[in-house]
């Protein structure tokens, strides 16, 4: 398993353990309401196109979130290694 796959699996696992915040839920409710209003005002064919576009956007956002998680994990690991190194050096 490659590093990216490991970090992706860790990210997915963390998401399973963290419930969405009230703010996130409220924003998603607002999003769904506005999306429904928008879809009601456009033709069915355009609604399908919108769904495809939103799917791509959500996938891109998910990928970005994984990259941010991996970068944060990398920084945390480097800080941990530096801490251990400094403790060993001070002994």
Secondary structure as UniProt FT lines:
FT   HELIX           3..17
FT   HELIX           22..40
FT   HELIX           44..90
//
